[in-house]
Amino acid sequence: RIGGNLNQIARTLNEWHSPYPQLAGEVRAAVSDLAALKFEVLQKVGDAVGNIQTYQL
């Protein structure tokens, strides 16, 4: 949900050729960080579900 909101902000900044290039860069970086975090979490969840003995679920 947060990533979606940041994507909307980034899209708006890009569409209007933002007068705030630094803010636009920060938003892009935040979106990238969230995407990487989401990937890592999904990877860990997949590992845990796939190996219930190790994670003792």
N, C-alpha and C positions, 0 to 999 in steps of 0.2 A: 504494500500500500504506500509506504513512504517512497519507494523507488518510482512508483507511478506518478506521484505528486512531483517528484524532482524531474521526471521526464517531461511532464507538462510545463514546468517552469523553463526547462532547457529549450523545449520546442518554441515557446513564446519568445524567449530571448533571441533565438536564431531567426524566427520569422520576422521580427521587427528590427533586425540588425542592431542589436542592443547597443545603447550608448554606454553600457557598463561592461566592457570586455573582460575586466578582471572578475567581476561577479559571474559572468557567463562561464569563464574558465573554471571557477571554483565549483559551480553547479555541475559542470561536466565531470570534474574530478570526483565529486561526491557520488554522482550516478555510477561512475566506473567502480569506485570503492564498494558501493552497495551491491553491484552486480557480482563482484569478486567474492564478497562475504556470503551472498546468497548461494553461489556455486559451492563454496567451501562447506556451508551448513548442509546443503543437500547431499554433498559427497559424504560427509560424516554420518548423516542419517541413513544413507544407503548402505554404508559400511556396517553400521550398527544393526540394521535390520537383516542384512545378509549374513551376519556372524553373531548370532545370539549368545553363543557360549562365551565369546571374548567379552562382550559387553553386559552379560548377565541380565538380559531384559526379562 
